[in-house]
Amino acid sequence: MNPRVIRMLLILGAGVAGLVFSFVVVLLINGPTSSPSVQQTANIGGPFRLTDQNGKTFTDQDLKGRPFLVFFGFTHCPEVCPTTLFEVSEILRKLGPDADRVGALFVTIDPERDTAPVLKDYLSSFDPHLAALTGELADITAVAKAYRAYFKKVPLEGSDYTMDHTAIVYLMDKQGRFVSPFSIKRAADVSVADLRKQL
């Protein structure tokens, strides 16, 4: 089989697996039939200490008092990650001055390639309110585990690789507690209104 076809099949397979896992995570978070009146807040999130795109230490305390969005991805992601960050950027833009009162984090699950300078260059295409975080693989793994986010390195032809990962945007409140998965598939105005409820 053509090596290029094999490479595309591997990437497609990783993407499908990530979407299936994301669906399972959403079910685990919300429950298939749970009602809002009895549903308990899922134990998602927690303290962390990573490095931002400027090479500075960034912790959960830097977000204290602000609701925030969290998305796990990587800069070599061909479609899902840039699309998600574009949608989040649009929401932040529509928030206007209120964007200063929220946080938005892009946490890499590929710290091997996504150094602080790489992340800084990558973010130049998106809203300036977005922060990107990297760190040691063990630290990234711990944060992903706290958010119930899945990721896995998928080898490609030669020494190349891609990353399979959860494609969920997490909405956290001012105290850093999980609120719900944050849908970016809605009209931006609806997402903006939903986020403003947390201010």
N, C-alpha and C positions, 0 to 999 in steps of 0.2 A: 504493500500500500504506500502511496505517496507520503513522504515524511510531513509535508505541509498539511495533508488531510489528517494524519495522525495527531499533529499538534492541535489542529482546530477541534478535533473530537475530544481530546483531553481537556481543553479549555471549556468546551461546551458541557462536558460531563461534570467538571468542577462547579460550573455555574449552576447547573440543575441541582446538584447535590446541596449546594449552599442555599438555594431557594427552598428546597424540601426541608432542610434543617431549620431555616428561619420560620417556616410555617409551624413546625413542631414546637419551636421555642415560644412562638406567640400563643399556641394552645396551652403550653405549660404555664405561661405567665397569666393568661386570662381565664383558662379553663373553657371547655367547649360550650357549657351551658350555664355558667355562673352568672348571677345577676349582680348589678352594681351595689345593691343594698347589702348583700352578704359577702361580697368579694373582699378579701383582705389584700392589703398592699403586698406585692411580692417582694421578697428579700433580694433586691437587685441593687448593685452599686456599693459604694463604700469608700473608705480612704484610699488614696493613691499618691504616688510621688514619681513623676516622670519629667521629661525634658521637653520644652516647647521648641518651636521653629527658630527661636532666637538663641537657643542654647542655654536658656535659663530654666531653673527648677520650677516646675509647675505642680501644685498639689490640689486636692479637693478643697482646701481652705481658700484658694484663690477664687472660688466660685461661691463662697459663703454669702447667703442673702440674695442670690440670684437664681432663678430657674435656668436650666440649661439642657441642651441637646447633646447627645453622644452618638457618634457613629464610628464603627470599626471598619477599616479598609486599608488600601495600600496604593501608592502612587502609580504602580504599573498596571493597575486594574483597568481593563479596556473600556468598560461601559458603566457598570453599576455605580462605582465610586464617584467618578466625575459627574455623572447625572445627578446623584444624590446631593453632592456638594453644591451643584448649580441650583437645585431646587431649594436647599437650605439658604443659599445666598439670596435667592429671590425673596424668601420669607423675611430674612433679616433686612433686606432693602425696604420692603413694604412696612416693616415695623417703624421705620423712621427713627426719631430720637430714642424710642423705647428699645432699640437694638442695643443701646449702651447698658441696658438693665438686665440683659440676658447673656448667657454663655452658649457657645457652640463649639464642640470639640470633635476633631477628627483624630482618632487614635490609630496609628499604624499597627498592622499585625505583621509587618515585614521590616523590622528594625535593621535587618542585615543590609538592606538597600536604602531604606528611608531614614537617612541621617537628618539632623536639624537643617543643614543647608539645603538638602534636597526637598524637604518639606516646605521650607520658606519659599523656594522657587515655585513649587507646586501651588501653594496658596495664593500666589500673585494673580492667579486667574479667577479667584473667588472673592467673596465679600471680606473686607478687612477685619470684621468682627470674629471670623473663624480663627480658632487656634488649632495647631496640629501638635500632637504629642508622640514622642518616641522614647526609647530607653533600652535597657537590657532585656533580652528575650524573656528571662524569668519574670521581670517586673511586668512586661506586657501581658504575659500569660496569666499572671495573678489578677490583673485588672480585668482581662477578658473573662476569667472564671467568675469574678465578682458580679459581672454583668450578664452572666450566662451566655456569653458570646462565643461561638465556635470559630476556630480557624485551623487550617492545615496546609502545610506546604505540599504542592503537587509538582513533582518533577516533569519536565518537558524534554524534548529532544536535546541531546548534548548536555551542557551544564546549566541550561536555562530552567526556570521554574515559574509557576504562578501560585496564587494563594486562593484557597477555597475558604469562604467566610460567611458569617451571618450578615444579612443585609437589612438590619433593623436600625431605625433611629430611635433612641431611647429619650423619653421626656422625663426629666427629673425636676422636683420642686425646689423651693428656696433652701430647704434643709438637706438637699441632696438625696431625697427619697424618691424612689421610682413612682411615676404617675401612670404611664401607659406607653405602649409603642406609639410613635408619632408618625402618622401617615403623611407622606409628601405627595401622594397620588391625588389629593383633593385640590380644589382651587386654592391658590395661594392666600386669598383673603380669608378663607375658612381656617386654614392653618394658622394664620396670623391671629385671628380671633381666639383660637384655642390656646395659643401660647400666651396671649395677653391675660387670660384668666389666671395665670400663675404669677403675675406681677404683683 
